[in-house]
Amino acid sequence: MRFALAALLLLAAAAMSPASAQMQHDPYRWCADYAGFRGLGATNCWFMTLEQCRAAVSGVGGYCTPNPFYTGPDERPRPKRQ
């Protein structure tokens, strides 16, 4: 009974969190698809730039692909020169 009550309170707290109330965009634009045994490699979608992704797969095998869940802007605005 206590476990069920604790689980219910935890779910209620998670539902009221700001992250669930407002849609957050995924800032990580690139995924690293690592080559694995019989095509069973891992995927890591925590790269903001293509260069970061390429550095991660360099030497270990794999390739970089666009993150299918990326919801941010198409390109970052370039800073204005003063």
Buried (B, 14 or more C-beta within 10 A) or exposed (E): EEEEEEEEEEEEEEEEEEEEEEEEEEEBBBBBBBEEEEEEBEEBBEBBEEEBBBEBBEEEEBEBEEBEEBEEEEEEEEEEEE
